[in-house]
Amino acid sequence: LPTTYQVIEEEGANQDGVPTLSSNLTLTQTQTSDTGDFTCVVTNDVDTKTKSAQLTVLEVPFMPTDVAITSRTKDSVSLSWKEPFDGNDHISGYFIQYSGGIPKVVGWSSPPIDTRGSGLSYTVGGLHPYANYTFRVSARNAIGTGGYSDSSPLVETEEDVPGPPPDISTVAESSRSIRIRWSEVPFEQQNGIITRYEVEIRGRTDLSNLQPPVYKTATESGTYLATVLKPFTYYQFQVRAYTSIGPGMFSSAQST
């Protein structure tokens, strides 16, 4: 809506009985474009006088633009953006929200991240490896917080090593072979694409003396058949998963 200007004039007299005229200018529905100098001109038969006043219309900042991804790691994303119009007041900081991640944030994260400064870049930490995120930014000043920017491009954090496989179990299939089974690493702990599983086998002549480990790559998902074992020998098994970054933690040990 356009700005409304209203002038109210009031006639009166001073203490000496001289007639006076006072005027008040009221602006409603002001806009940023109303910022400027206003001049009052008084004229009579003798002279003309002027008096000026400056009007500054304050509002919340506009939304930032050109939100871009500048770098990423396994658990962080760095952003930059262009400074918006400040609403005729100093921008004191920015808020950042993200969507996506693991577990997935539906809508936008809350509460928003406070950058605690007026800089035009920020690194968001504490993110999940190998997960997709988008971000948006809003600016604030002393009047309040402006609207959020358009979403950033989609970005995927880098891979990390995976968590341990759960549910390890063993069963003897013969006097010289044992079948090891495990469950897939839970999705939220995979941290990337699981490329393979590795089984650690350690024999022991009694319950306390473990022999050096032997490592075998499982060719099937979730199972491995250890063969050519020694009869009447104790064995301990552990399993770990790999991503492109390398091996993750071993599972809990399973003895048989």
N, C-alpha and C positions, 0 to 999 in steps of 0.2 A: 504494500500500500504506500502511496506517496506521503511525504511529510506534510503535516498540517501546521500552518502558521496562524496564530491568533494574537491580535493586538487589542489590549484593553486599556482605554484611557479613562482617567479619573480627574475631575475638576475639584479644586479645593482652594484654600487660602492659607498663607503663612501667618505667623503670629502678629504681623503688622497689618493684616487684612488685605495683603496683595494677592490677587488671584493667581493660582498655580494650576499646572496641568501635568500629571504624571502618566506615564505609559509603560505597560509591561508587554513584552513579546514572549509568547509561549509556543514552543515547538513540540509537537507530539508525533509519534511514529518516526522518530529521527532515523536517519541512515548515515552510513559512513561518508557518503557524498555531501552531507550537510556540514562537514568540518570546514571551517574557514572563519573569516572576519566578518562581523556584523557591525554596521555603522548606523548610529542614530543621528539624524540631522534635525536641528531645531532652528526655525527661522521666524523672525518677526520684522517689523518695519525698520528696525535699527540695525540688526546684525544677524549673522548665521553662525551657529556653533555645531560642532560635530564631536561625537564620542564613539570610539570603537571598542569592541570586545571580541576576543577570540573564542570560538566554540570548537571543542574537540569531542567528537562522538566516539565513545569507547564501546567495544563489543568483544566477544570471544574471537580467538584467531580463526582464520580459514583453515581448511584441512591441508595437511602437507601433500606434496606431489612427488611423483617419480621415486617411489619407494623401491629400492634396488637391493639385491643380495651381493655383498662384496667378498665374502669368504665363508667357509664352513669347515667344521671339524666333526668328529663323531658325536659330540654333545653340545655344539654351539653353532650359531649362525650370526654373522655380522651384517648389519643393515646400514644403509644411508638413505637420505631423503633431502628434498629441497625445502627451504624455509618458506612458510606461507606468509600471507599478510597477517601482521600481528594484532590487528584490531585496534591500532593506535595505542597499544600498551605493550610493554616489554614481555616477550615470551619467556616464561620462567622454567619451562620443562615440557617434556613429551610423555605420553603414555603409549605403550605398545601392547597389542594383543596378538595371539597366534591361534591358528586352527590346525588340526591334524595331530600328528604324534602317535605314540603307542603308550598306554591305551589312547584311543582317538578322542580328542576334544571335540565335542559336538557344539557347533556354533563357534564362539570365541572365548578364549581363556579369561577367567575372572578370579581375583581382581586383576586389573591390567598391571603391566610392569612399568614402574616409574623410573625414568632415566635420570631424574634428579639433576638436571642441568639442561642448558639450552643448546648443547652440541647437536650436530646434524648427523650423527652416527652412533651406533650402539651395538654391543655384542650380547645377544640373548644366550645365556648358559642354561645348564641343567636339562638339556633336551635328550631325547632317546636316540640311540644310534640307529642308522638305516631306517629313518622314518621321514615321511613327507610333511612339510609345514608350509603355511602361508602366513604372512604378517600384515598388520595395518598399524598406522600411527596417527595420533591426534596431538594437537598442541594446546597448551594452557597458558593463560595469563591471569592477572589479578581479578578479571571479570568472571572467568570460568573456563571451561574446557570446550574446545571446538569439536567439529565433527571428525570422524575417522576418514583416513585416506582410502583410496582404492586398494585392493589387496595386492601384495607383492607377487612376483612370479613364484610358482611352486618350487621349493628347494628340498632336496633329500640330503639328510645328514650322512656322513661317511660310516662305513662299517666299523665294527669293533669285534673283538673275540667273543665267542658265545659263552653262555652259561653251561653248567654241567648237565649231562643227560640224567633223567630220573629213572626210578623203578628198575634198578639193576637186579637181575636174577640169574642163577646158574642151575643147570641140571646135567648130570653125568649121562652121556649117551653110550659110553662103553668104558672099559678099563683104561683107555688111552685117549679119550676125547670128552670134552665138556662143551655144552652149548651155553653161550652167554646171550642174554637178551636185555634190551633196554627200550625205553620210550623216547620219542623224539624230544629234543630240547623244546620247552614251551615257547610259543611264538614270541612272547614279550621278552624272552631272554636270548633269542637267536641272534640278534644284533647284526644281521646280514644274511647272506645265502650260505647255508650249510653245504660245504663241498665234500666232506667225508667224515667218517668216524674212525677213531683209532682205539685199539684195545691194548691195554698194558697187562702182561701176564708175568706173574712172579711165583716161582715154585719155592717151596720151603720143606726142609727135611723134618722140621718139627714146628710147633706153633709159634716159635720166636725167631728162628733164623731164616730170613727172607733172602732168596738168591737175587742176583742182578735182574732187572726187568728186561723183557722182550716185548717189542712193539709190533703189532700187526694191524694192517689196514682192513677194515671191514668192507667187503664187496657188496654186502646186502644192507639194507636199511633196517636197523633195529635188532640185528642178530649176527653172531659170529660163532663158528664152530672151531674150537681150539683142538688140534689133533697132535699126534705123536707126543703125547704126554707120558710121563712116567707113572706106572701103576703104584698104588699105595703112597701117593705123594700129595701133600696139601698144596693148593694153589689159591692165589689171590688175584682178583681181576678188577680193573678199573677201566672206564671208558671216557673219552673226551671227543668233542666235536671241533671241526675246523671251519673257519670262514677264510676269505682271501687275506685277512690280516694275520691269521695264524691260529694256533690251538687255544682252546679255552680251558677252563678248570676241569680237572678230573671229577668224575662221579665219586660217590662214596664207594669204599672198597667192598667187594663181595668175595667171601672166602668159601672154599669147598674142599 
